[in-house]
């Protein structure tokens, strides 16, 4: 049985979190482009650099948003 140190566990958790963030950002970018057309570079950067909870909020909002700006409203 292989032993995993607490430092390794933390690293694995951070890696999983980063992977989830990248996946969520990728899906959101595809949905936004399909719904609103070509996305401005600042929007792409905003999505790519956002944390997972915010990405999840934006992903939910896309269902009701009339405009691209509606997705990102505070």
C-alpha positions in Angstrom: 0.0 0.0 0.0 1.4 3.3 -1.0 1.4 6.1 1.6 0.4 9.6 0.6 1.7 12.5 2.7 -0.6 15.4 3.7 1.5 17.6 1.4 0.8 15.3 -1.5 -2.9 15.2 -0.7 -3.0 19.0 -0.7 -1.2 19.0 -4.1 -3.6 16.5 -5.5 -6.6 18.4 -4.3 -5.3 21.6 -5.8 -4.6 19.8 -9.1 -8.2 18.4 -9.1 -9.6 21.9 -8.3 -7.6 23.5 -11.1 -8.7 20.8 -13.5 -12.4 21.4 -12.6 -11.9 25.1 -13.0 -10.4 24.7 -16.5 -13.2 22.3 -17.5 -15.9 24.6 -16.3 -14.3 27.6 -18.0 -14.1 25.6 -21.3 -17.8 24.7 -21.2 -18.9 28.2 -20.3 -16.8 29.7 -23.2 -18.4 27.3 -25.6 -21.9 28.0 -24.4 -21.3 31.8 -24.4 -20.0 31.7 -28.0 -22.9 29.5 -29.2 -25.4 31.8 -27.5 -23.9 35.2 -28.2 -21.4 34.7 -31.1 -17.8 35.7 -31.2 -16.6 36.6 -27.7 -14.4 39.7 -27.0 -10.9 38.9 -25.7 -11.6 40.5 -22.3 -14.6 38.2 -21.8 -12.4 35.2 -22.6 -9.8 36.3 -20.2 -12.4 37.0 -17.5 -13.8 33.4 -17.8 -10.4 31.8 -18.1 -9.1 33.4 -14.9 -12.3 33.1 -12.8 -12.5 30.8 -9.7 -14.8 27.8 -9.8 -17.7 29.2 -7.7 -18.0 32.2 -10.0 -17.8 30.0 -13.1 -20.7 27.9 -11.7 -22.8 31.1 -11.1 -22.2 32.3 -14.6 -22.9 28.9 -16.1 -26.3 29.0 -14.4 -27.1 32.5 -15.5 -26.5 31.8 -19.2 -29.9 30.0 -19.2 -31.8 33.2 -18.5 -29.5 35.9 -19.9 -30.7 38.0 -22.7 -27.3 39.6 -23.3 -23.7 38.7 -22.7 -23.6 41.4 -20.0 -26.5 39.7 -18.1 -24.3 36.6 -17.5 -21.7 38.7 -15.6 -23.9 41.1 -13.7 -23.1 41.2 -10.0 
